Amino acid sequence: MEEKQKKYLIGDKFPEVEVKTTRGTVKLPDDYKGKWLILFSHPGDFTPVCTTEFYSFQKKYDEFRELNTELIGLSVDQVFAHLKWAEWIEENFDEEIEFPIIADDLGMLSQKLGLIHPKKGPSTVRAVYMIDPKGVIRAILYYPQELGRNMDEFIRMIKGFQAAEKEKAAIPANWPENELIGDEVIVPPASDVETAKKNMKEYKCFDWWLCHKKMK
């Protein structure tokens, strides 16, 4: 019971769990070690918004893979429903769903991650967990049932995480099209006088605490 009530937060390790999927048994997060992973839950198979999302995720799948990122879906539907739904998408939209879909029909992983809304019945909510190559949760996003997700934003986020790590920097709003600094990144604010002076000489700065630089 205690494990089910645990709240997983950004910076926590994703829980180790074995799940049944449309592509066989998967061990999370171990099977994706060394890769970024986007785990996204959906309210149900054969529903309108979710169908448009799965089609969109698949259309962008090559872009995600180019960023060393894998996808995995999840709902409390049984694996047979997932398979039939994926088959329906391929037959009607000529797009094979290549990434696995978790069949969490007992709701164990969904309960563990807080994906069952107590006032919305037994279905899973529309949520996203972004997990880094070390199995650490880097972002958690929730959406209402009536609002579909934006795949381009997820691609932007993965690129932003990777740029932040490579440059040891922070990412501004609307990056890489920020209204103030374009596609540049933010230098971490100085924590002492000497570093502040050094940053002002080395980088472009609006002030000592807001400096930016081009990516290498």
Secondary structure, DSSP 4 states (H G I P E B T S, - for coil): -HHHHPPP-TTSBPPPEEEEETTEEEEETGGGTTSEEEEEE-S-TT-HHHHHHHHHHHHTHHHHHHTTEEEEEEESS-HHHHHHHHHHHHHHHS----S-EEE-TT-HHHHHHT-B-TTSTTSBPEEEEEE-TTSBEEEEEEE-TT----HHHHHHHHHHHHHHHHHT-B--TTTTSBTTTBT-EEEPPPSSHHHHHHHHHHSEEEETTEEEE---
